[in-house]
Amino acid sequence: MQFHKRRQSIIFEQQPAILSSAAIGGKKESEGPLANYFDRLNTDTKFGQKSWEKAESKMQELALDTARRKVELQYGDIDVLFGGDLLNQCIGSAFALRPTGIPYLGLYGACSTMAESLLLAAAAVNAGYARRAAALTSSHFASAERQYRFPLGYGGQRTPTAQWTVTGAGCCIVGQNAPHGPFVRAATVGAVTDWGIKDANNMGAAMAPAAYATLRAHFDDLGCAPEDYDLIVTGDLGQLGKQIVTDLFARDGVKLGSVYNDCGTLIYDLQAQDVHAGGSGCGCSASVLCGYLLSQLAQGKLKNLLFCATGALMSPTSTWQGETIPAICHAVAISAERR
């Protein structure tokens, strides 16, 4: 099986197909501009469960079950699943997968997990190690606030740079030899980037340099440019982080212009919904990709998409100890047709 590796990037010769996808969201997401692109929305933030953490696992169960039902697969038809979340030891994913029997490789890429899991699922299928592989992740506003910031009962004020963790989950199932796309054409593996940001309420500034570095590597490795894509979308940088990426490229003489957007600014109405700088969390880029973006590819409204999910590789302990916030970004090139 042939493949091409160019420093940080991979070209998938077989161009694995995204066979199906599913996006699950909560109450805040049901009030946003992308509500119609979710497969299921629930105004109950606990999704009928006893805790927010159990609700996050339930969202993953629903996303996986919905995606596999769309293509009439049984759990046993999925050879491997790559997944993760923001909870300690990735319990959201592990607990969700207990009843499925699917071989599981747990990941922690923070909010970059959707791109990381999709990249690895495509790599496994492209290499012939799996006929079908799944990519799965989630986040929950309340579980993330409890773990990383303050319990909701404290009623703490949020700074203008703060973002709203999306209550959502996304799942893609990737397979071989499919006649229809979208198709995963290439990917760029990010490197850990740290520009010294320490403010845990400013994830956009912490992650933007990683997005910039990965995009530069993608363009350099593959000899392409922003205009080769109909849309380049980063994951949950929000309003501030998106502006930083735009400014960094402008410094290089590259205008991203209207071809560039961010999942954190797409998923909510930043004026009407009180989300400050925008959306964040694993479920942000996951639900935007698995709902809105893949539907745009399927409908022919987009032909070439560069999906670049970003993650802040911090923990509560590192924040309490005064550490800076390293970040990472992985990019996945997806096309409506085989090229």
KOLLO-800211 format. One record per residue (C-alpha): residue in one letter; chain; x, y, z. Coordinates in nm, 3 decimals, always signed. Example, Ala and Ser with C-alpha at 12.3 -4.5 7.8 and 13.67 -1.06 7.14 Angstrom:
BEGIN
<pt A; A; <+1.230; -0.450; +0.780>> <pt S; A; <+1.367; -0.106; +0.714>> 
# end
This chain:
BEGIN
<pt M; A; <+0.000; +0.000; +0.000>> <pt Q; A; <+0.158; +0.329; -0.105>> <pt F; A; <+0.140; +0.657; +0.072>> <pt H; A; <+0.334; +0.981; +0.052>> <pt K; A; <+0.480; +1.145; +0.365>> <pt R; A; <+0.611; +1.498; +0.339>> <pt R; A; <+0.756; +1.600; +0.673>> <pt Q; A; <+0.435; +1.668; +0.869>> <pt S; A; <+0.184; +1.580; +0.598>> <pt I; A; <+0.040; +1.264; +0.447>> <pt I; A; <-0.131; +1.217; +0.111>> <pt F; A; <-0.379; +0.929; +0.124>> <pt E; A; <-0.348; +0.738; -0.203>> <pt Q; A; <-0.671; +0.544; -0.146>> <pt Q; A; <-0.866; +0.855; -0.045>> <pt P; A; <-1.084; +0.688; +0.221>> <pt A; A; <-1.447; +0.795; +0.221>> <pt I; A; <-1.650; +0.936; +0.506>> <pt L; A; <-1.935; +0.688; +0.485>> <pt S; A; <-2.157; +0.863; +0.738>> <pt S; A; <-2.152; +1.117; +1.017>> <pt A; A; <-2.371; +1.236; +1.301>> <pt A; A; <-2.385; +1.547; +1.520>> <pt I; A; <-2.554; +1.570; +1.860>> <pt G; A; <-2.614; +1.895; +2.050>> <pt G; A; <-2.774; +2.049; +2.356>> <pt K; A; <-2.999; +2.343; +2.438>> <pt K; A; <-2.755; +2.624; +2.354>> <pt E; A; <-2.677; +2.461; +2.021>> <pt S; A; <-3.048; +2.429; +1.942>> <pt E; A; <-3.070; +2.808; +1.964>> <pt G; A; <-2.775; +2.872; +1.730>> <pt P; A; <-2.752; +2.928; +1.353>> <pt L; A; <-2.649; +2.567; +1.277>> <pt A; A; <-2.935; +2.400; +1.467>> <pt N; A; <-3.085; +2.246; +1.152>> <pt Y; A; <-2.763; +2.056; +1.079>> <pt F; A; <-2.766; +1.849; +1.398>> <pt D; A; <-2.906; +1.497; +1.389>> <pt R; A; <-3.040; +1.533; +1.740>> <pt L; A; <-3.077; +1.820; +1.985>> <pt N; A; <-3.182; +1.791; +2.348>> <pt T; A; <-3.294; +2.076; +2.573>> <pt D; A; <-3.221; +1.857; +2.879>> <pt T; A; <-2.854; +1.925; +2.957>> <pt K; A; <-2.827; +1.589; +3.134>> <pt F; A; <-2.975; +1.392; +2.842>> <pt G; A; <-3.182; +1.193; +3.091>> <pt Q; A; <-2.875; +1.095; +3.293>> <pt K; A; <-2.781; +1.154; +3.658>> <pt S; A; <-2.479; +1.375; +3.592>> <pt W; A; <-2.328; +1.597; +3.325>> <pt E; A; <-2.042; +1.352; +3.279>> <pt K; A; <-2.286; +1.069; +3.213>> <pt A; A; <-2.468; +1.301; +2.974>> <pt E; A; <-2.145; +1.346; +2.778>> <pt S; A; <-2.108; +0.970; +2.741>> <pt K; A; <-2.472; +0.952; +2.632>> <pt M; A; <-2.405; +1.207; +2.357>> <pt Q; A; <-2.120; +0.993; +2.228>> <pt E; A; <-2.342; +0.685; +2.235>> <pt L; A; <-2.606; +0.871; +2.033>> <pt A; A; <-2.353; +1.007; +1.782>> <pt L; A; <-2.197; +0.666; +1.718>> <pt D; A; <-2.532; +0.486; +1.704>> <pt T; A; <-2.679; +0.744; +1.466>> <pt A; A; <-2.378; +0.736; +1.233>> <pt R; A; <-2.368; +0.357; +1.209>> <pt R; A; <-2.745; +0.329; +1.155>> <pt K; A; <-2.724; +0.568; +0.858>> <pt V; A; <-2.515; +0.309; +0.671>> <pt E; A; <-2.684; +0.004; +0.826>> <pt L; A; <-2.376; -0.116; +1.012>> <pt Q; A; <-2.355; -0.321; +1.330>> <pt Y; A; <-2.096; -0.235; +1.593>> <pt G; A; <-1.907; -0.547; +1.487>> <pt D; A; <-1.868; -0.400; +1.136>> <pt I; A; <-1.643; -0.124; +1.274>> <pt D; A; <-1.287; -0.251; +1.302>> <pt V; A; <-1.150; +0.023; +1.525>> <pt L; A; <-1.265; +0.345; +1.687>> <pt F; A; <-1.044; +0.642; +1.767>> <pt G; A; <-1.197; +0.869; +2.027>> <pt G; A; <-1.146; +1.097; +2.323>> <pt D; A; <-1.284; +1.391; +2.518>> <pt L; A; <-1.190; +1.654; +2.777>> <pt L; A; <-1.276; +1.463; +3.092>> <pt N; A; <-1.004; +1.317; +3.315>> <pt Q; A; <-0.875; +0.991; +3.165>> <pt C; A; <-1.123; +1.036; +2.876>> <pt I; A; <-1.403; +0.871; +3.070>> <pt G; A; <-1.667; +1.017; +2.840>> <pt S; A; <-1.544; +0.803; +2.552>> <pt A; A; <-1.445; +0.492; +2.745>> <pt F; A; <-1.775; +0.469; +2.929>> <pt A; A; <-1.972; +0.533; +2.610>> <pt L; A; <-1.803; +0.242; +2.435>> <pt R; A; <-1.847; -0.017; +2.711>> <pt P; A; <-2.147; -0.193; +2.551>> <pt T; A; <-2.025; -0.185; +2.190>> <pt G; A; <-1.732; -0.428; +2.181>> <pt I; A; <-1.557; -0.207; +1.923>> <pt P; A; <-1.174; -0.213; +1.944>> <pt Y; A; <-1.090; +0.126; +2.092>> <pt L; A; <-0.786; +0.352; +2.084>> <pt G; A; <-0.832; +0.642; +2.325>> <pt L; A; <-0.692; +0.982; +2.235>> <pt Y; A; <-0.626; +1.306; +2.411>> <pt G; A; <-0.576; +1.599; +2.180>> <pt A; A; <-0.803; +1.832; +2.378>> <pt C; A; <-1.024; +2.023; +2.134>> <pt S; A; <-0.817; +1.898; +1.837>> <pt T; A; <-0.952; +1.546; +1.895>> <pt M; A; <-1.196; +1.543; +1.602>> <pt A; A; <-0.917; +1.615; +1.352>> <pt E; A; <-0.678; +1.376; +1.527>> <pt S; A; <-0.929; +1.091; +1.535>> <pt L; A; <-1.039; +1.147; +1.173>> <pt L; A; <-0.675; +1.161; +1.061>> <pt L; A; <-0.598; +0.830; +1.233>> <pt A; A; <-0.918; +0.663; +1.111>> <pt A; A; <-0.833; +0.763; +0.753>> <pt A; A; <-0.475; +0.642; +0.796>> <pt A; A; <-0.588; +0.302; +0.924>> <pt V; A; <-0.831; +0.258; +0.634>> <pt N; A; <-0.586; +0.390; +0.375>> <pt A; A; <-0.317; +0.146; +0.490>> <pt G; A; <-0.556; -0.149; +0.481>> <pt Y; A; <-0.546; -0.211; +0.856>> <pt A; A; <-0.920; -0.149; +0.882>> <pt R; A; <-1.214; -0.178; +0.645>> <pt R; A; <-1.409; +0.072; +0.853>> <pt A; A; <-1.290; +0.300; +1.131>> <pt A; A; <-1.478; +0.551; +1.342>> <pt A; A; <-1.375; +0.889; +1.481>> <pt L; A; <-1.566; +1.013; +1.785>> <pt T; A; <-1.546; +1.294; +2.039>> <pt S; A; <-1.754; +1.521; +2.263>> <pt S; A; <-1.761; +1.801; +2.516>> <pt H; A; <-2.016; +1.935; +2.762>> <pt F; A; <-2.038; +2.289; +2.894>> <pt A; A; <-2.114; +2.192; +3.252>> <pt S; A; <-1.864; +1.905; +3.282>> <pt A; A; <-1.586; +2.121; +3.135>> <pt E; A; <-1.662; +2.414; +3.366>> <pt R; A; <-1.660; +2.184; +3.667>> <pt Q; A; <-1.324; +2.033; +3.571>> <pt Y; A; <-1.134; +2.328; +3.430>> <pt R; A; <-1.282; +2.642; +3.583>> <pt F; A; <-1.545; +2.686; +3.856>> <pt P; A; <-1.859; +2.492; +3.953>> <pt L; A; <-2.160; +2.656; +3.789>> <pt G; A; <-2.316; +2.723; +4.127>> <pt Y; A; <-2.042; +2.976; +4.202>> <pt G; A; <-2.186; +3.208; +3.938>> <pt G; A; <-1.838; +3.328; +3.843>> <pt Q; A; <-1.808; +3.608; +3.589>> <pt R; A; <-1.652; +3.529; +3.251>> <pt T; A; <-1.397; +3.752; +3.084>> <pt P; A; <-1.458; +3.893; +2.732>> <pt T; A; <-1.199; +3.650; +2.587>> <pt A; A; <-1.371; +3.347; +2.740>> <pt Q; A; <-1.551; +3.098; +2.518>> <pt W; A; <-1.856; +2.879; +2.572>> <pt T; A; <-1.784; +2.506; +2.575>> <pt V; A; <-2.017; +2.338; +2.327>> <pt T; A; <-2.244; +2.064; +2.458>> <pt G; A; <-2.215; +1.833; +2.163>> <pt A; A; <-2.066; +1.522; +2.006>> <pt G; A; <-1.965; +1.420; +1.657>> <pt C; A; <-1.889; +1.090; +1.489>> <pt C; A; <-1.755; +0.999; +1.143>> <pt I; A; <-1.732; +0.648; +1.001>> <pt V; A; <-1.456; +0.611; +0.741>> <pt G; A; <-1.439; +0.323; +0.492>> <pt Q; A; <-1.270; +0.175; +0.185>> <pt N; A; <-1.368; +0.170; -0.181>> <pt A; A; <-1.681; +0.382; -0.153>> <pt P; A; <-1.824; +0.524; -0.476>> <pt H; A; <-1.938; +0.844; -0.308>> <pt G; A; <-1.761; +1.093; -0.083>> <pt P; A; <-1.671; +1.307; +0.088>> <pt F; A; <-1.315; +1.174; +0.069>> <pt V; A; <-1.021; +1.230; +0.302>> <pt R; A; <-0.742; +1.333; +0.069>> <pt A; A; <-0.454; +1.445; +0.292>> <pt A; A; <-0.366; +1.541; +0.648>> <pt T; A; <-0.106; +1.737; +0.839>> <pt V; A; <+0.003; +1.629; +1.188>> <pt G; A; <+0.060; +1.928; +1.414>> <pt A; A; <+0.346; +1.990; +1.655>> <pt V; A; <+0.310; +2.123; +2.008>> <pt T; A; <+0.332; +2.503; +1.998>> <pt D; A; <+0.365; +2.730; +2.301>> <pt W; A; <+0.382; +3.110; +2.280>> <pt G; A; <+0.368; +3.162; +2.656>> <pt I; A; <-0.004; +3.230; +2.712>> <pt K; A; <-0.108; +3.151; +3.071>> <pt D; A; <-0.465; +3.280; +3.081>> <pt A; A; <-0.700; +2.980; +3.094>> <pt N; A; <-0.983; +3.214; +2.995>> <pt N; A; <-0.813; +3.302; +2.667>> <pt M; A; <-0.796; +2.975; +2.476>> <pt G; A; <-0.815; +3.152; +2.140>> <pt A; A; <-0.483; +3.330; +2.194>> <pt A; A; <-0.320; +3.012; +2.325>> <pt M; A; <-0.428; +2.796; +2.030>> <pt A; A; <-0.400; +3.042; +1.740>> <pt P; A; <-0.020; +3.001; +1.701>> <pt A; A; <-0.065; +2.623; +1.666>> <pt A; A; <-0.326; +2.673; +1.394>> <pt Y; A; <-0.094; +2.911; +1.213>> <pt A; A; <+0.201; +2.667; +1.238>> <pt T; A; <+0.001; +2.370; +1.109>> <pt L; A; <-0.150; +2.564; +0.822>> <pt R; A; <+0.196; +2.688; +0.721>> <pt A; A; <+0.327; +2.330; +0.733>> <pt H; A; <+0.031; +2.207; +0.525>> <pt F; A; <+0.083; +2.468; +0.256>> <pt D; A; <+0.461; +2.414; +0.248>> <pt D; A; <+0.448; +2.032; +0.251>> <pt L; A; <+0.183; +1.999; -0.018>> <pt G; A; <+0.271; +2.298; -0.229>> <pt C; A; <-0.076; +2.445; -0.200>> <pt A; A; <-0.222; +2.780; -0.097>> <pt P; A; <-0.538; +2.909; +0.076>> <pt E; A; <-0.709; +2.966; -0.259>> <pt D; A; <-0.690; +2.591; -0.333>> <pt Y; A; <-0.970; +2.544; -0.077>> <pt D; A; <-1.329; +2.665; -0.079>> <pt L; A; <-1.314; +2.685; +0.299>> <pt I; A; <-1.040; +2.662; +0.560>> <pt V; A; <-1.195; +2.623; +0.903>> <pt T; A; <-1.010; +2.615; +1.233>> <pt G; A; <-1.156; +2.459; +1.544>> <pt D; A; <-1.288; +2.676; +1.824>> <pt L; A; <-1.040; +2.961; +1.823>> <pt G; A; <-1.334; +3.194; +1.857>> <pt Q; A; <-1.339; +3.556; +1.751>> <pt L; A; <-1.005; +3.657; +1.903>> <pt G; A; <-0.809; +3.350; +1.794>> <pt K; A; <-0.948; +3.375; +1.442>> <pt Q; A; <-0.826; +3.734; +1.420>> <pt I; A; <-0.481; +3.635; +1.545>> <pt V; A; <-0.448; +3.367; +1.274>> <pt T; A; <-0.558; +3.618; +1.011>> <pt D; A; <-0.303; +3.871; +1.140>> <pt L; A; <-0.018; +3.617; +1.147>> <pt F; A; <-0.077; +3.526; +0.784>> <pt A; A; <-0.111; +3.893; +0.689>> <pt R; A; <+0.234; +3.946; +0.841>> <pt D; A; <+0.360; +3.687; +0.590>> <pt G; A; <+0.187; +3.867; +0.306>> <pt V; A; <-0.091; +3.606; +0.281>> <pt K; A; <-0.454; +3.718; +0.283>> <pt L; A; <-0.687; +3.445; +0.405>> <pt G; A; <-0.996; +3.657; +0.340>> <pt S; A; <-1.340; +3.500; +0.313>> <pt V; A; <-1.198; +3.151; +0.255>> <pt Y; A; <-1.117; +3.131; +0.628>> <pt N; A; <-1.358; +3.083; +0.919>> <pt D; A; <-1.366; +2.919; +1.261>> <pt C; A; <-1.603; +2.662; +1.412>> <pt G; A; <-1.622; +2.867; +1.732>> <pt T; A; <-1.770; +3.161; +1.544>> <pt L; A; <-1.998; +2.949; +1.325>> <pt I; A; <-2.184; +2.746; +1.584>> <pt Y; A; <-2.331; +3.034; +1.786>> <pt D; A; <-2.476; +3.376; +1.712>> <pt L; A; <-2.211; +3.583; +1.890>> <pt Q; A; <-2.445; +3.882; +1.922>> <pt A; A; <-2.768; +3.713; +2.027>> <pt Q; A; <-2.623; +3.432; +2.242>> <pt D; A; <-2.413; +3.521; +2.546>> <pt V; A; <-2.102; +3.324; +2.448>> <pt H; A; <-1.846; +3.606; +2.460>> <pt A; A; <-1.567; +3.516; +2.214>> <pt G; A; <-1.747; +3.211; +2.068>> <pt G; A; <-1.766; +2.834; +2.106>> <pt S; A; <-1.500; +2.590; +2.225>> <pt G; A; <-1.458; +2.228; +2.335>> <pt C; A; <-1.411; +1.901; +2.145>> <pt G; A; <-1.778; +1.904; +2.054>> <pt C; A; <-1.748; +2.240; +1.881>> <pt S; A; <-1.542; +2.143; +1.576>> <pt A; A; <-1.682; +1.787; +1.590>> <pt S; A; <-2.047; +1.888; +1.560>> <pt V; A; <-1.977; +2.163; +1.307>> <pt L; A; <-1.786; +1.915; +1.088>> <pt C; A; <-2.022; +1.619; +1.129>> <pt G; A; <-2.331; +1.831; +1.083>> <pt Y; A; <-2.285; +2.149; +0.884>> <pt L; A; <-1.957; +2.111; +0.694>> <pt L; A; <-2.001; +1.755; +0.567>> <pt S; A; <-2.353; +1.840; +0.452>> <pt Q; A; <-2.210; +2.131; +0.252>> <pt L; A; <-1.969; +1.891; +0.083>> <pt A; A; <-2.242; +1.636; +0.018>> <pt Q; A; <-2.463; +1.903; -0.141>> <pt G; A; <-2.182; +2.032; -0.361>> <pt K; A; <-2.176; +2.372; -0.192>> <pt L; A; <-1.815; +2.302; -0.096>> <pt K; A; <-1.570; +2.103; -0.307>> <pt N; A; <-1.250; +2.125; -0.105>> <pt L; A; <-1.242; +2.174; +0.272>> <pt L; A; <-0.942; +2.205; +0.505>> <pt F; A; <-1.056; +2.116; +0.856>> <pt C; A; <-0.809; +2.221; +1.126>> <pt A; A; <-0.919; +2.142; +1.482>> <pt T; A; <-0.716; +2.306; +1.758>> <pt G; A; <-0.653; +2.199; +2.117>> <pt A; A; <-0.507; +2.348; +2.436>> <pt L; A; <-0.295; +2.078; +2.601>> <pt M; A; <-0.343; +2.195; +2.957>> <pt S; A; <-0.481; +2.040; +3.274>> <pt P; A; <-0.619; +2.189; +3.595>> <pt T; A; <-0.295; +2.091; +3.769>> <pt S; A; <-0.073; +2.266; +3.513>> <pt T; A; <-0.285; +2.581; +3.541>> <pt W; A; <-0.269; +2.582; +3.922>> <pt Q; A; <+0.109; +2.544; +3.899>> <pt G; A; <+0.138; +2.851; +3.677>> <pt E; A; <+0.238; +2.665; +3.361>> <pt T; A; <+0.192; +2.813; +3.016>> <pt I; A; <-0.066; +2.660; +2.781>> <pt P; A; <+0.083; +2.455; +2.496>> <pt A; A; <-0.145; +2.391; +2.201>> <pt I; A; <-0.174; +2.171; +1.893>> <pt C; A; <-0.361; +2.171; +1.564>> <pt H; A; <-0.414; +1.889; +1.313>> <pt A; A; <-0.541; +1.952; +0.961>> <pt V; A; <-0.747; +1.719; +0.742>> <pt A; A; <-0.815; +1.792; +0.373>> <pt I; A; <-1.156; +1.667; +0.263>> <pt S; A; <-1.292; +1.675; -0.093>> <pt A; A; <-1.641; +1.619; -0.230>> <pt E; A; <-1.500; +1.409; -0.515>> <pt R; A; <-1.194; +1.192; -0.565>> <pt R; A; <-0.904; +1.384; -0.715>> 
# end
